[in-house]
Amino acid sequence: MKNIIIPILLVVIALIAGFFFYRPLSTIISETTTTLEIITTTSTTEQTTTTTIQQISKLIKWTKENGIRTSGVSSSTIIKDNEYWMYYTWDGIELATSTDGLNFANKQNVIKNGPIGSEQEMVTNPTVFKLSDDRYRMIYEGSKLAEDETGKFYQTDRKLYSAVSVDGKMWEKEEGVRFWDYGDGKPGEIFTSVPDVIKLPDGRLRMYYTRGATSATALSSDEGLTWTKETNLNFNRKVAIDLDVIQLDDGSYKIFFTTFAGDFGIGEQWVMSASSVDGINFVVDEGKLIEPSTSGGLITDPDVIKIDNGYRMYYGEFRKGEVESNIMSAFSSG
């Protein structure tokens, strides 16, 4: 969970710290709904157009899988060499691998937290994608740490940086800032968090990112070295963050995000979804896809990948009263 003031204990943790054909299933999460809303977003006006339609959406029934995948939060998972390679936030940015998508091992740190004054004192929230020369690029969040009057530490000046790798294990940071944007909260606050990158049919990259309580997109024509803001997104909710996007076989886009009933940080946090033909204007699905296992808990950072027999979603969970998060998973047949 990335846009709250971080208790000192979480900072300490952060700084020091499948697919078998059978599926261990526990709870059916959501039923199909047909009442949806189209939210039309433009970059030149604050107005939106809302139209109620009837449509059956895809990927809205998910079943939680038993067990914990790993300690951590905010994963970006790719399939490489017939294995699941999961990059996630824990002690900086770490990598764990799995042959079945459920049991992860071979954990190692790949991007370390930077020294004080580096502007990357805390590195979090990776997204990894393959380049045209078969290397990999990681876009990740780097931030400063500040202390408030009560002694609590929090992240500030949240910008996006990058690293490249030939093998996915050894990463070299690239110079400079890849992208930053102002947040939707206090004036002048830099808040660019939780990137997710998808390749468009014309070869450009589109990045989805969080600006505080809301989200936006940016475009790149040079494989992620430079980015230009595209538009702010509208999901007709006060909070729509932690976006993860996939393209379905029919060419449409499915986006997963987390939200609250009202304002950020009040009550439980859960996963919702929306559909789009262009990746910008979305049809919001009703209902909760993934809810907390305990009352008052928080679900964060969906990370969805296609597998042989359906789709798997990794997500972070903070149980109520606990300060450490775990990465869990759920399955959908589509």
Summary of the structure (lengths in Angstrom):
residues: 334
radius of gyration: 18.6
end to end distance: 26.6
largest distance: 53.0
contacts: 1107
relative contact order: 0.18
helix: 2%
strand: 49%
